[in-house]
Structure formats: C-alpha cells, structure tokens
Amino acid sequence: MGAFVRNGLKWFWVAFANASMEKKLIVVFIFLITLPIVLASYFSYRNYSQSIQDNSTTYVKEVSSKIIDKLDDYVIDLKQVSASPLYLTQLQEYLMQPGHDVIKERFISTNVYSMENLKGANNTSVYIRDKFGNLFYTLKTEGTRADLNEKMEEWGKLAHNAKSALVISTERIIRANTGKPDFVFSVIRELRNTYNLEAIGLIAFESNLNVIKNAVANIDAATKGTTVIVDDHKQVIYDSGEQMIGDNLANDEAVKKAAETQGSFPLVKDGKPYLISYSTSANTGWTVLIYIPTKVLTAEATKTRNITIIVTIIIIGFALFISIIISYALTRPLRKMASLMKAVQGGNLNVGFNVKYRDEIGLLGNHFNRMIMRIKQLIDEVYTGQKRKREAEIKVLQSQINPHFIYNTLETIRMMAEINEDEKVASMAYMLGSLLRYSIINDMETVTVAQELEHLDNYIYLQNVRFKDKFQLVVLLSEEMKQYQILKLMLQPIVENAIYHGLENKEDHSEITIESYEDESFLYLTISDNGEGIDGTALHKLNDRISNPSSQADSKHGIGLSNVNDRIQLYYGDEYGLRVESTEGKGTRIVLRLPNQSS
C-alpha cells in the first residue's frame, strides 16, 4: 500500500512538473482557493449540524421532563385524593356495613361526587367498592365499561397485593353503551380501617388518556417523531400510534438503553436512524422515550449543506475562471518569449520582446533584448574580424608575387654564383631563399621563438650585407622563453620597421635588443632600438592607427605593426596586441602583450 501511494505521488509530481506553466498556475490557484473553501464549508456544516442536534436534544429532554413532571403531578394529585377516605371515619363505617340501603348509597355517592371535583380527579370517573363487593361510582367518560364487574375483581387483587400502595395501569376497553374502543388510565388503591388496618374496600380513578395524549401530540408535532411511555415494569402506558398500549417492552433495545434518569442515544430501528431522548420519573418510575428521526434533526443542516455545496461550486467555478484568466495573462509573455527564442534559434535575430511592465517578466524581457543585441554585436565583430583577416591575407598575397618563381630564381642565381666561385653572392641568395621559404612556403601558423629568431638572424644578415654590418641583434631571452609558441612572422616585421624608420639614417652603430618579462596573466616581448625615436604627435597617430586600422592616421607608416597587431588580436583575443613606446632622439620600444602559457 505504501509503495502504491509513493508511486502515485511520484507519478503526480512528474506529470505536474512536465505540465505547462499555465496548467501549473491553474492547479495551484484551484488548490489554494478550493481547499480553504471546502474545509471551511465542511467544518461549518459539521459544527452547524452538531449544534442543531445538541439544541434539539436539549429541547426534547426539557419537553420529556415536562411530560414526566405533568404526569407526576397528576398521579400525586390522584394519590392525595385516593387517600381522603382514610380520614373519613363515617365513610369507613359505611364501607364495613353489609347491605345496600338508600342511606348508605346516598352517603357514599355524595363522597364519590366530592372526590370527583377535587384537584387531580377532574374529568375522571371514580369507583368505590365496599367490603362486601357493593360498587358505587360516577362517570365522566363516554360510557360504562363492558367488563366492569370482572375488572373490579382484578383491581381488588392488584390493590390487595400492593398493600395500600397505588397501582397504575393502562388498557384498551370497550364502552358498554357505545361499543367503541377506548384507552383508559387507572389509579387503584386498597382502603383499610385506620384502627386495625383491615381491608374494607378499594377506590379507583379511571380517566381516558387525553391528558397524556394531548401532551404527547404537542411534543410529536414539535419533533416530528413518536413517543412511548412505559411504566417501571416496562409495560407501555401510551404510545403515539396507540398500537402498543399494554405491551411489555422489557426486551426492546431502546428501553434497555434508557437505563439512566435522563439521556439520549442514537438507534437504528426498522432500517431508519433515530435519536432517542428519554426521561424517567423518580416518583412513578415511568419512562418517556421520544423517537426523533435523524433526518428531521439534520433537515436544516442538510439544507444548509446543500446551499453551501452550491455556493462552493459557484465560487470554485468562478475561481477556476479567474485562475484561467490570470494564468493566461501571466504566461502569455512567457509564451511570447519562448516563440521569440525559437525564432532566434532558427537564425532570425531581428526580433525583440515588447517590455510593458517592470516586473520579473519585464526584467527577463530586457535581458533577452540585451542578449539579442550582444549576439548581433558579436556576429558583427566576428564578421569584421574575418574581413580584416582576409584583407591582411590579401595584402600579404599582393606582396608575394609568385613566391615560387622568386625562390627558384634565387636558387638559380646562388648556383651560378657558386659556379663562378662568388661565395658572397651565393650566401646572400641562400639567405634570401631561406627567408622566402620560412615566410611564404612554410604553412605553420605558430612557431617557437627560437625559430622566429633564426629567421630574424637571416634577415639581419642580409641587411648587414647591404649596410656593411651596421646592425647588431641582441637577444636577452632564456632557453625556456625560446620554446614559447608565437605567431609566425611576428618579430621580423617589427625589426624591419625599426630599421627603415629608426636606424637606417643613423650614422653610428645601431642595436636592436629583444627581451621579455611576465606577470600573472600576460607575457611581454619587447623589441628596442637606439634609433631616432618618434615625437609625441607622431607616436599618438601611430598607436591610433595600430589600435584602429580604419582611422585616418598616416598610412605610410606602421603598416607592418598594424598587421602584427591585427594578427595577434585575431588569434589570441582583443585583450592582447601591440603598443609603441618612444622618446625622440633616444629610440623606440615595441611591446607585445601575449598570453602567459605558464599561468
């Protein structure tokens, strides 16, 4: 089970994570709105339902207690009335006299009528039987009982067994004069001589059940339930349907549970749920059980629940509608940006995000627009760099007029000079051929500093032949530095520029010095001469032309230096390159800034 739940949660999370942002927002909105509403509605309904049930139970308990109190009052009044013969000595004497003469009948009947009008006996038939079985009574019911004589015998036995205590019973009877059935409520007591406690007769009060029926009808109308009243022997005194009067309910489940003085409990009867409230009289031992259908108790709560459900559904529907609108509004810029990114991915850089607001989406849009602008700049820079590289290559090619032809011609001149035993011409031809082979035929892009210096030695040799050993090359580099990889033909154009612009017109000894130094990020190669130097204005123009070849600086000077600078930046990056330092009359120094390969 645990694995199933974990797998289910994992599947839900994966599905949620892979859903679109719009769907995620809708789910989150619905969850955040629906959950509180549903929980609030559920607990409100539950509390309201419980409150109604508690209030109804309390009300029913109070009503049942009032019924018990009313019955207790009625029985107590009858008890007091039934005890009145015990205080009438003359009445006791007549009850002990045999016979049935007129005087006796008139006296006893007078007492019966007086009892009938006492409190508690109102609307009640009164029966008195003397010691010899003579019966005296007055009727306030619909007629005489058909079984009156038999009932008197039964009442006599009940009263005798009760030993002067009250006996209460209910039963269904047939009226002798009408033949109609009726339900009556009887209170019986045996009469005893106050001197010797000898049984001298009995007294009985018989009333129809209207006093109980009316009270029960009122409570049933209020609770929409049914009521059952049982005595202390669990015999039904009265029930709402008048179908169980006289039945014994000792084995009834509800009667068994009504064991306390007062209380309530749920019960399912005939497949229907009820809430049963009960009260038991401390005087008579009678118990009033009120059966209230649960659906009646929860009718208002159910109505409230239904209204709550309808309102909740409306709110959830409205929340869903609003969440869809909000999620659409929030994700629309993201969808637009995704569409623009796809366009950029397809090569279309002429797009831009329309930033309307200064929120996170607007911030993202600004960064997107700046990214597109930067991409365009980089493309332009690459295009410009490639263009500059092609122009430099074209210039090189323009200066290389059929290099193979020149090299082969020089080789022929060298061979003819050797044949004619002109060693100097042969050596010059050899050196010039080496220069051409290194610079033109060798297709390597980078060489070691040592290789570049060897090429430079050949170049200085040819210049010294021309200028009668005027130039001296001084190399102050370590062996480790000589193995450093640099671009081919990086040093020779710089030395050539130094000779033609700084040393050619110098009359005395000319010296070119090559040195190096480094820091954490860069390696610096310096080529210094002791030539004429450059004045400040010309130096500024020269550096400007080197760093910006498209400027209008003097195009007759610095072409070789610009070419070297362009090649360094194209190969290594814009942070590398060349700069010129010079003092007029003292000389010039060219500083090359290259990557530090040891860092």
C-alpha positions in Angstrom: 0.0 0.0 0.0 2.8 2.4 0.9 4.6 1.7 -2.3 1.4 2.3 -4.3 1.0 5.6 -2.6 4.6 6.6 -3.2 4.4 5.6 -6.9 1.1 7.5 -7.2 2.6 10.7 -5.7 5.7 10.3 -7.9 3.6 10.0 -11.0 1.6 13.0 -10.0 4.7 15.1 -9.4 6.3 14.1 -12.7 3.0 14.9 -14.5 2.8 18.3 -12.7 6.4 19.1 -13.3 6.1 18.4 -17.0 2.9 20.4 -17.4 2.9 23.8 -18.9 3.3 26.9 -16.7 -0.3 27.9 -17.4 -1.6 24.5 -16.2 0.6 24.6 -13.1 -0.7 28.0 -12.2 -4.3 26.9 -12.7 -3.7 23.8 -10.4 -2.1 26.0 -7.8 -4.8 28.6 -7.9 -7.6 26.0 -7.7 -5.8 24.2 -4.8 -5.2 27.4 -2.8 -8.7 28.6 -3.3 -10.7 25.4 -3.3 -9.1 23.7 -0.2 -9.8 26.6 2.3 -13.4 26.9 0.9 -14.1 23.2 1.1 -12.6 22.9 4.6 -14.4 25.9 5.8 -17.7 24.7 4.3 -17.2 21.2 5.8 -16.4 22.3 9.3 -19.2 24.9 9.2 -21.7 22.3 8.2 -20.4 19.8 10.7 -20.5 22.4 13.6 -23.9 23.7 12.5 -25.3 20.2 12.3 -23.9 19.3 15.7 -25.2 22.5 17.1 -28.7 21.8 15.8 -28.6 18.2 17.1 -27.4 19.4 20.5 -30.1 22.1 20.7 -32.8 19.7 19.6 -31.7 17.1 22.1 -31.7 19.6 24.8 -35.1 20.8 23.8 -36.5 17.3 23.7 -35.1 16.5 27.1 -36.8 19.5 28.5 -40.1 18.6 26.9 -39.9 15.0 28.1 -39.0 16.2 31.6 -42.1 18.4 31.4 -44.3 15.5 30.4 -42.9 13.4 33.3 -43.5 16.4 35.7 -47.0 16.7 34.4 -47.7 13.0 34.9 -46.1 13.1 38.3 -48.3 16.0 39.3 -51.4 14.2 38.0 -50.5 10.9 39.8 -49.6 12.8 43.0 -53.0 14.6 43.0 -54.8 11.3 42.5 -52.8 9.8 45.3 -53.8 12.5 47.6 -57.5 12.3 46.6 -57.4 8.5 46.9 -56.1 8.9 50.5 -59.1 11.1 51.5 -61.3 8.1 52.6 -58.7 7.2 55.2 -59.6 10.4 57.0 -63.4 9.9 56.8 -64.5 7.7 59.8 -68.1 7.6 58.8 -67.3 6.6 55.3 -65.2 3.8 56.6 -68.1 2.6 58.8 -70.5 2.5 55.8 -67.9 0.5 53.8 -67.8 -2.1 56.6 -71.6 -2.4 56.8 -73.3 -5.1 54.8 -76.2 -4.4 52.5 -77.0 -1.7 50.0 -79.6 0.6 51.5 -80.6 4.1 50.3 -78.8 6.0 53.1 -75.6 4.1 52.6 -75.7 4.6 48.8 -76.5 8.3 49.2 -73.7 8.9 51.7 -71.1 7.1 49.7 -72.2 8.6 46.4 -72.0 12.0 47.9 -68.4 11.4 48.9 -67.7 10.0 45.4 -69.0 13.2 43.8 -67.0 15.3 46.1 -63.8 13.4 45.3 -64.6 13.8 41.6 -64.4 17.5 41.9 -61.2 17.6 43.8 -57.9 18.7 42.0 -56.5 15.8 40.0 -59.8 13.9 39.7 -61.3 16.4 37.3 -62.6 14.7 34.2 -62.0 11.3 35.9 -64.5 8.5 36.8 -64.4 7.5 40.4 -65.2 4.0 41.7 -65.6 2.8 45.3 -66.3 -0.7 46.4 -67.1 -1.7 50.0 -66.0 -4.7 51.9 -68.9 -6.8 50.6 -68.5 -6.0 46.9 -71.1 -3.3 46.6 -70.0 -0.8 43.9 -70.6 3.0 44.0 -69.3 5.2 41.1 -69.7 8.3 39.0 -68.8 8.5 35.3 -67.2 11.3 33.3 -66.1 9.1 30.4 -68.1 8.2 27.3 -69.8 5.3 28.9 -69.6 2.4 31.4 -67.1 -0.3 30.9 -68.5 -3.5 29.4 -66.2 -5.6 31.7 -66.7 -3.5 34.8 -67.5 -6.4 37.2 -64.6 -8.5 36.0 -62.3 -5.5 36.2 -63.3 -4.8 39.8 -62.2 -8.3 40.8 -58.9 -7.8 39.0 -58.4 -4.4 40.6 -59.2 -5.9 44.0 -56.4 -8.4 43.7 -54.0 -5.8 42.4 -54.8 -3.4 45.2 -54.6 -6.1 47.8 -51.2 -7.2 46.6 -50.0 -3.6 46.6 -50.8 -3.3 50.3 -52.4 0.2 50.2 -49.8 1.5 47.6 -51.1 3.0 44.4 -51.5 0.7 41.4 -51.4 2.4 38.0 -52.4 0.7 34.7 -53.5 1.5 31.2 -55.6 -0.7 29.0 -57.8 -0.8 26.0 -61.6 -1.2 26.9 -64.9 -1.4 25.1 -67.7 1.0 26.2 -70.9 -0.9 27.0 -73.3 1.7 25.8 -71.5 2.7 22.5 -69.4 -0.4 21.7 -66.5 1.9 20.9 -63.0 1.0 22.0 -61.2 3.4 24.3 -57.9 3.7 26.1 -58.1 4.4 29.8 -55.6 5.3 32.6 -56.4 3.8 36.0 -55.2 4.5 39.5 -56.3 2.0 42.2 -55.8 1.8 46.0 -57.0 -0.6 48.6 -58.9 1.0 51.5 -58.1 -0.1 55.1 -59.5 0.5 58.5 -57.3 3.1 60.2 -57.6 1.3 63.5 -56.8 -2.4 62.7 -55.7 -2.0 59.0 -58.3 -4.4 57.9 -59.2 -4.2 54.2 -62.6 -2.6 53.9 -62.7 -1.9 50.1 -61.0 -0.2 47.3 -61.1 3.1 45.4 -60.2 3.5 41.7 -59.9 6.6 39.4 -60.3 6.0 35.7 -59.5 8.6 33.1 -59.1 8.5 29.4 -55.6 9.2 28.1 -56.4 12.6 26.8 -54.2 14.2 29.4 -51.2 12.1 28.2 -52.4 12.1 24.5 -52.5 15.9 24.3 -49.1 16.3 25.8 -47.6 13.6 23.5 -49.3 15.1 20.5 -47.7 18.5 21.2 -44.2 17.1 21.5 -44.7 14.9 18.4 -45.8 17.9 16.4 -42.7 19.8 17.5 -40.2 16.9 17.0 -42.0 15.2 14.1 -41.2 12.0 15.9 -43.1 9.5 18.1 -43.3 9.0 21.9 -43.6 5.9 24.0 -44.3 6.0 27.8 -43.6 2.8 29.8 -44.0 2.1 33.5 -41.5 0.7 35.9 -42.4 -2.8 34.7 -41.6 -1.8 31.0 -45.3 -2.0 30.1 -46.5 0.5 27.6 -48.7 3.2 29.2 -49.1 5.1 26.0 -47.5 5.4 22.5 -48.2 7.9 19.7 -49.7 5.4 17.4 -51.8 3.7 20.2 -50.7 0.4 18.8 -48.6 -0.9 21.7 -50.6 0.2 24.8 -50.4 -2.6 27.3 -47.4 -4.3 25.6 -44.4 -5.2 27.6 -41.1 -3.8 26.1 -38.7 -5.3 28.6 -36.7 -6.8 25.7 -36.8 -3.7 23.5 -33.4 -2.3 22.7 -34.3 1.3 23.2 -35.9 0.5 26.6 -32.8 -1.4 27.7 -30.5 1.5 26.8 -32.7 4.0 28.7 -31.2 3.0 32.0 -30.3 6.3 33.5 -32.6 9.0 34.8 -32.2 11.1 31.7 -30.2 10.9 28.4 -30.2 10.4 24.7 -28.6 7.9 22.2 -28.7 7.1 18.5 -30.6 4.0 17.4 -31.4 2.3 14.1 -35.0 1.0 14.1 -36.6 -0.7 11.1 -33.6 0.5 9.0 -34.1 4.1 9.9 -31.8 6.1 12.2 -33.3 7.8 15.2 -32.1 10.0 18.1 -33.9 8.8 21.2 -34.2 11.1 24.2 -35.6 9.8 27.4 -36.5 10.9 31.0 -37.5 8.6 33.9 -39.8 9.8 36.8 -38.4 9.3 40.3 -42.0 9.2 41.7 -43.7 6.7 39.4 -40.8 5.0 37.7 -42.4 5.9 34.3 -40.1 6.5 31.4 -40.8 8.8 28.4 -39.0 7.8 25.2 -39.1 10.2 22.3 -38.1 8.8 18.9 -36.8 11.6 16.7 -35.8 10.7 13.0 -32.3 11.8 12.4 -33.3 13.3 9.0 -35.6 15.6 10.9 -32.8 16.8 13.2 -30.5 17.3 10.3 -33.1 18.8 7.9 -31.9 22.3 8.4 -28.3 21.3 8.4 -28.9 19.3 5.2 -30.5 22.4 3.7 -27.6 24.5 4.8 -25.2 21.9 3.5 -26.8 21.8 0.0 -26.8 25.6 -0.1 -23.1 25.6 1.0 -22.3 23.0 -1.7 -24.0 25.1 -4.4 -22.3 28.2 -3.3 -18.9 26.4 -3.0 -19.3 25.0 -6.6 -20.2 28.5 -7.8 -17.1 30.0 -6.0 -14.9 27.2 -7.3 -16.2 27.8 -10.8 -15.6 31.5 -10.6 -12.2 30.9 -9.1 -11.4 28.5 -11.9 -12.5 31.1 -14.5 -10.4 33.8 -12.8 -7.4 31.5 -12.4 -7.5 30.6 -16.1 -7.6 34.3 -17.0 -4.8 35.2 -14.5 -2.6 32.2 -15.6 -3.2 33.1 -19.2 -2.2 36.7 -18.6 0.9 35.6 -16.6 2.1 33.0 -19.1 1.3 34.9 -22.3 4.6 36.9 -22.1 6.5 33.7 -21.4 4.9 32.0 -24.4 5.7 35.1 -26.5 9.3 34.9 -25.3 9.5 31.2 -26.0 8.3 31.9 -29.5 11.0 34.6 -29.9 13.6 32.2 -28.7 12.6 29.6 -31.2 12.8 32.3 -33.9 16.3 33.2 -32.7 17.2 29.5 -32.7 16.1 29.5 -36.3 18.5 32.3 -37.1 16.2 35.3 -37.0 17.9 37.9 -34.9 15.6 40.7 -36.0 13.2 40.1 -33.1 12.6 41.9 -29.8 10.4 41.5 -26.7 8.0 44.3 -26.1 8.5 45.2 -22.4 5.4 46.8 -20.9 5.9 46.4 -17.2 8.7 46.5 -14.7 8.1 43.1 -13.1 10.1 39.9 -13.4 8.8 39.2 -16.9 9.8 42.8 -17.9 13.3 42.2 -16.4 13.6 38.9 -18.3 12.5 40.7 -21.5 15.1 43.4 -21.0 17.8 40.8 -20.6 16.5 38.9 -23.7 16.7 42.1 -25.7 20.2 42.9 -24.5 21.2 39.3 -25.3 20.0 39.7 -28.9 21.9 43.0 -29.2 25.0 41.4 -27.8 24.7 38.4 -30.2 24.4 40.9 -33.1 27.5 42.8 -31.8 29.4 39.5 -31.6 28.4 38.5 -35.0 29.4 41.9 -36.4 32.7 41.6 -34.5 33.4 38.2 -35.9 32.4 39.4 -39.4 34.6 42.4 -39.1 37.5 40.3 -37.7 37.2 37.8 -40.6 37.0 40.7 -43.0 40.2 42.2 -41.5 41.9 38.9 -41.6 41.0 38.4 -45.3 42.3 41.9 -46.0 45.5 41.2 -44.2 45.9 37.9 -46.2 45.2 39.8 -49.4 47.9 42.3 -48.6 50.3 39.5 -47.9 49.4 37.8 -51.1 49.8 41.1 -53.0 53.3 41.4 -51.6 54.0 37.8 -52.6 54.2 37.9 -56.4 54.8 34.4 -57.5 57.0 33.4 -54.5 57.9 30.1 -56.1 59.2 31.8 -59.1 61.3 34.2 -57.0 62.6 31.4 -54.8 63.6 29.3 -57.9 65.2 32.3 -59.5 67.2 33.0 -56.3 68.3 29.3 -56.2 69.5 29.6 -59.8 71.4 32.8 -59.0 73.0 31.0 -56.0 74.1 28.0 -58.1 75.6 30.3 -60.8 77.4 32.3 -58.1 79.0 29.1 -56.8 79.9 28.0 -60.3 81.6 31.4 -60.7 83.1 31.0 -57.2 81.4 34.1 -55.9 80.7 32.9 -52.3 79.2 36.1 -51.0 76.6 36.3 -53.7 75.8 32.7 -53.2 75.4 33.2 -49.5 73.1 36.1 -49.9 71.0 34.2 -52.4 70.8 31.3 -49.9 69.8 33.5 -47.0 67.1 35.3 -49.1 65.8 32.0 -50.2 65.6 30.8 -46.6 63.7 33.9 -45.7 61.2 33.3 -48.5 60.8 29.7 -47.7 60.1 30.5 -44.0 57.7 33.3 -44.6 55.8 32.0 -47.7 56.2 28.3 -48.2 56.1 27.1 -44.6 52.3 26.8 -43.8 52.6 26.5 -40.0 50.6 29.2 -38.1 52.7 29.3 -34.9 56.4 28.6 -34.4 58.8 28.8 -31.4 60.6 31.9 -30.5 63.8 30.1 -31.4 62.5 29.5 -35.0 61.5 33.1 -35.3 64.9 34.3 -34.0 66.6 32.0 -36.6 64.5 33.7 -39.3 65.4 37.1 -37.9 69.2 36.2 -38.0 68.9 35.6 -41.7 67.1 38.9 -42.2 69.7 40.8 -40.2 72.5 39.1 -42.2 71.0 40.4 -45.5 70.6 43.8 -44.0 74.2 43.9 -42.8 75.4 42.9 -46.3 73.6 45.9 -47.6 74.6 48.3 -44.8 78.1 46.9 -44.1 77.5 45.3 -40.7 75.7 48.3 -39.3 73.1 46.4 -37.3 73.6 44.2 -34.2 70.8 41.9 -32.9 71.0 41.4 -29.1 68.7 38.6 -27.8 68.3 38.5 -24.0 65.9 35.6 -23.7 66.0 32.4 -21.6 66.1 29.0 -23.1 62.6 28.4 -21.7 61.4 31.6 -23.4 62.8 30.5 -26.7 60.5 27.5 -26.7 57.4 29.7 -26.3 54.9 29.4 -29.2 54.2 32.6 -31.1 52.7 33.6 -34.4 55.0 33.1 -37.4 56.5 36.4 -38.8 55.7 38.3 -35.6 59.2 39.7 -34.9 60.6 40.3 -38.4 58.1 43.0 -39.5 58.8 44.9 -36.2 62.6 44.7 -36.7 62.1 45.7 -40.4 60.1 48.7 -39.2 62.8 49.7 -36.7 65.5 49.6 -39.4 63.6 51.6 -42.0 62.1 54.2 -39.7 64.6 54.5 -36.9 68.0 53.1 -37.7 68.6 53.5 -41.5 69.6 57.1 -41.3 71.7 56.6 -38.1 75.4 57.0 -38.9 77.0 55.2 -36.0 76.4 51.7 -34.6 72.8 50.5 -34.4 71.5 48.0 -32.0 68.2 46.0 -31.7 67.5 44.3 -28.4 64.9 41.6 -27.7 63.8 41.0 -24.1 60.9 39.5 -22.2 59.0 39.8 -18.8 55.8 38.5 -17.5 53.0 38.8 -14.8 50.2 36.5 -13.7 48.2 36.9 -16.8 50.4 38.1 -19.6 53.8 37.6 -21.3 55.5 40.7 -22.7 58.1 40.6 -25.6 59.9 43.9 -26.2 61.9 44.9 -29.3 64.0 48.0 -28.6 66.3 50.1 -30.8 68.6 53.0 -30.3 67.4 54.9 -33.3 66.0 58.4 -33.8 62.8 57.9 -31.9 59.4 59.4 -32.6 57.9 62.7 -31.4 54.7 62.7 -29.3 52.3 63.7 -32.1 53.5 61.1 -34.5 53.6 58.5 -31.7 50.0 59.1 -30.9 48.9 58.8 -34.5 50.9 55.6 -34.9 49.3 53.9 -31.8 45.9 55.1 -33.0 46.4 53.5 -36.4 47.6 50.3 -34.8 44.6 50.0 -32.5 42.2 51.3 -35.1 43.3 50.4 -38.6 40.2 52.2 -40.1 41.4 55.6 -38.7 42.8 58.3 -41.0 46.3 58.2 -39.5 49.3 58.3 -41.7 49.0 55.3 -44.0 52.7 55.3 -44.9 54.0 54.3 -41.5 53.1 51.4 -39.3 51.5 49.1 -41.8 53.7 46.2 -40.6 53.0 47.0 -37.0 49.2 47.1 -37.6 49.3 43.8 -39.4 51.1 42.2 -36.5 48.7 43.7 -34.0 45.7 42.5 -36.1 47.0 39.0 -36.3 47.7 38.9 -32.5 44.1 40.0 -31.7 42.5 37.8 -34.2 44.4 34.8 -32.9 44.5 35.4 -29.1 41.8 38.0 -28.5 41.2 41.7 -28.2 42.9 42.0 -24.8 46.3 41.1 -26.5 48.2 43.1 -29.0 51.0 45.6 -29.6 51.9 49.1 -28.4 54.7 51.6 -29.3 56.8 53.5 -26.7 59.3 56.0 -27.9 61.3 59.1 -26.9 62.5 61.3 -29.6 66.3 61.2 -30.0 66.7 58.1 -27.8 65.0 55.2 -29.5 61.8 53.2 -29.7 60.4 50.1 -28.0 57.7 47.9 -29.2 55.8 45.9 -26.5 54.0 42.7 -27.5 51.4 41.5 -24.9 50.8 37.8 -25.3 49.1 35.0 -23.2 51.2 33.7 -20.3 51.3 30.0 -21.2 52.8 29.0 -17.8 49.9 30.5 -15.8 
